[in-house]
Amino acid sequence: MRNELVTYSSPKSTVSEIFKTLRTNVQYMNISRNRKSILITSTEPGEGKSWIAANLATSFAQTGKKVILVDADMRKGRQHEIFEVSNTNGLSNYLIFTLENSIDNVAQYLQKTLVDNLYLFSAGTVPPNPSELLTNTKMVDLIKTLEEMADIVIFDSTPSMMVTDAMILSRFVGGTLLVTSSKKTKIDNLKEIKKNIENVGGNITGVIVNKIPMNKKAYGRGYYYETSIETYSSKRNKLKNIFDNLFASNKNSKPVVDKPIKDNEIEQVKQKLENVEKEGKEKEKEKEQEQKKQTETVKSKKVKDSESKEEKKSDKVATDAEIAMVLKKLSEYLEQK
């Protein structure tokens, strides 16, 4: 699937220029704890987070930086498909088989890609307990090790509305980027993810709006032309207003102080995640009860409608019988005459 690597196959295209802009923004954004790692997640599947992670990593590698792309979606990871490499030994295999405090064999899990300076840490075999593996201290140690090995480490995680994997990792990386899809992502879902990530101590550094319809005529004139800028000014302003309101609570917040992650903090993250999962289950239960109530209402209405039809039908049959009887009596009367 190399055609997905637009920044590699078409480095001078409009899309590649957009990724260069994103790369510049990422370089200058406020990443907490002076870390060199970035987590990329989304609300729901299909919003393009893996595509963005792959092309952003490629864009960084093209500047000469050593980049490690980690496929942290151990459930449905697809970075190995995008870069066409093996997925035999990946993140899950490392976390399961590596001994505690043993980081000597990290390099053997890194795979070279067709892009110079870019290495891939694939997802590996699908494990039965991905969330539990991520809360292990081995994952925290791995992140620190990868940051020492590369100029930038990009984690492609799971959709945050589906499972808690991304929330777990958000506490241990420098910053989190949320990928949204134009006219698809719900603002309520975005607010919920923001709340959950901040609750576990994560740092949201930006939002990427993907799949915005492009005006081909305007872009055909070249991205330096004022007309192409005017075409998207209203859309940009609208999105800016949405995200300004979404992150209004962060404007007066103090910067995160650089400090090492302690074991008790990992336990705190686990506890907070349990609370998030519990809250999610309660919402699902309420939703199921509401759906059940609506189903029962519909069934009750159908039964009433059916009974009403039967009554009308029986009335019609009785009337026909009465007419038949009258005709029979009339016939007998005529015969007697």
Residue pairs with C-beta under 8 A, 6 or more apart in sequence:
1 81
1 82
1 84
2 8
2 9
2 82
2 83
2 84
2 114
3 9
4 51
4 54
4 55
4 82
5 54
5 55
5 58
5 82
5 83
5 114
5 115
6 13
6 15
6 16
6 19
6 55
7 15
7 16
7 19
7 55
7 58
7 59
7 62
8 58
8 114
8 115
10 16
11 62
14 214
14 219
14 223
15 55
16 55
16 59
17 223
19 55
19 56
19 58
19 59
20 59
22 56
22 59
22 208
23 56
23 59
23 60
23 63
25 206
26 38
26 56
26 177
26 206
29 175
29 205
29 206
30 175
30 205
30 255
31 38
31 174
31 175
31 203
31 205
32 174
32 175
32 203
32 255
32 256
32 258
33 174
33 256
33 258
33 259
34 174
34 258
35 147
35 173
35 174
35 175
36 147
36 150
36 151
36 152
36 153
36 174
37 143
37 146
37 147
37 152
37 153
37 154
37 155
37 173
37 174
37 175
38 152
38 153
38 154
38 155
38 173
38 174
38 175
38 176
38 177
38 205
39 72
39 155
39 157
39 166
39 169
39 170
39 173
39 175
39 176
39 177
39 202
40 49
40 52
40 53
40 56
40 154
40 155
40 156
40 157
40 176
40 177
40 179
41 49
41 157
41 158
41 159
41 160
41 166
41 170
41 176
41 177
41 178
41 179
41 193
42 48
42 49
42 159
42 160
42 178
42 179
42 180
42 181
42 185
43 159
43 160
43 161
43 178
43 180
43 185
43 186
43 189
43 190
43 193
44 159
44 161
44 162
44 184
44 185
44 189
45 76
45 159
45 162
46 181
46 184
47 159
47 179
47 180
47 181
47 184
47 185
47 210
47 211
48 179
48 181
48 210
48 211
49 156
49 157
49 159
49 179
50 73
50 77
50 78
50 79
50 82
50 156
51 82
52 179
52 208
52 210
53 69
53 79
53 154
53 155
53 156
54 69
54 79
54 82
54 83
54 156
56 154
57 67
57 69
57 115
57 118
57 154
58 115
58 118
60 67
60 118
60 151
60 152
60 154
61 67
61 115
61 116
61 117
61 118
62 115
62 117
64 117
65 117
65 150
65 151
65 152
66 117
66 119
66 149
66 150
66 151
66 152
67 117
67 118
67 119
67 150
67 151
67 152
67 153
67 154
68 110
68 119
68 120
68 121
68 146
68 149
68 150
68 152
68 153
68 154
69 79
69 118
69 119
69 120
69 121
69 153
69 154
69 156
70 91
70 121
70 146
70 153
70 154
70 155
70 156
71 77
71 78
71 79
71 80
71 90
71 91
71 120
71 121
71 122
71 123
71 156
72 91
72 123
72 134
72 155
72 156
72 157
72 158
72 165
72 166
72 169
73 123
73 156
73 157
73 158
73 165
74 90
74 91
74 92
74 123
74 124
74 126
74 127
74 130
74 133
74 165
75 126
75 130
75 158
75 163
75 165
76 158
77 87
77 90
77 122
77 123
77 124
77 156
79 120
79 122
79 123
79 156
80 86
80 87
80 90
80 120
80 122
80 123
83 111
83 113
83 114
83 115
83 120
84 114
85 111
85 113
85 120
85 122
86 111
86 122
87 122
87 123
87 124
87 125
88 124
88 125
89 108
89 109
89 122
89 124
90 109
90 121
90 122
90 123
90 124
90 125
91 109
91 121
91 122
91 123
91 124
92 123
92 124
92 125
92 126
92 127
92 130
92 133
93 109
93 124
93 125
94 105
94 106
94 109
94 121
94 124
94 138
94 142
95 127
95 133
95 134
95 136
95 138
95 139
95 142
96 127
96 133
98 105
98 138
100 137
100 138
101 141
103 141
103 142
103 145
106 142
106 145
106 146
106 149
107 149
109 121
110 119
110 120
110 121
111 119
111 120
111 121
111 122
112 119
113 119
113 120
119 150
121 146
127 133
130 158
130 163
130 165
131 163
131 164
131 165
131 168
131 273
133 139
134 165
134 168
134 169
135 168
135 266
135 269
135 270
135 273
137 263
137 266
139 169
139 172
140 172
140 261
140 266
143 153
143 172
143 173
146 153
147 153
153 173
155 169
155 173
157 165
157 166
157 169
158 165
158 166
159 166
160 166
160 167
160 178
160 193
160 196
160 197
161 189
161 192
161 193
164 273
164 276
164 277
166 176
166 197
167 196
167 197
167 200
167 202
167 273
167 276
168 200
168 269
168 273
170 176
170 197
170 200
170 201
170 202
170 203
170 204
171 200
171 201
171 202
171 261
171 265
171 269
172 261
174 203
174 205
175 203
175 204
175 205
175 206
176 197
176 202
176 203
176 204
176 205
177 204
177 205
177 206
177 207
177 208
178 190
178 193
178 194
178 204
178 206
178 207
178 208
179 207
179 208
179 210
180 190
180 207
180 208
180 209
180 210
181 209
181 210
181 211
182 209
182 210
182 211
182 212
182 213
183 211
184 211
187 242
187 246
190 207
190 246
191 246
194 204
194 246
194 247
196 276
197 204
198 204
199 272
199 275
199 276
200 269
200 272
200 273
200 276
201 265
201 268
201 269
203 256
204 247
204 250
207 243
207 246
209 239
212 232
212 235
215 228
215 231
215 232
218 225
218 227
218 228
218 231
219 228
221 227
221 228
222 228
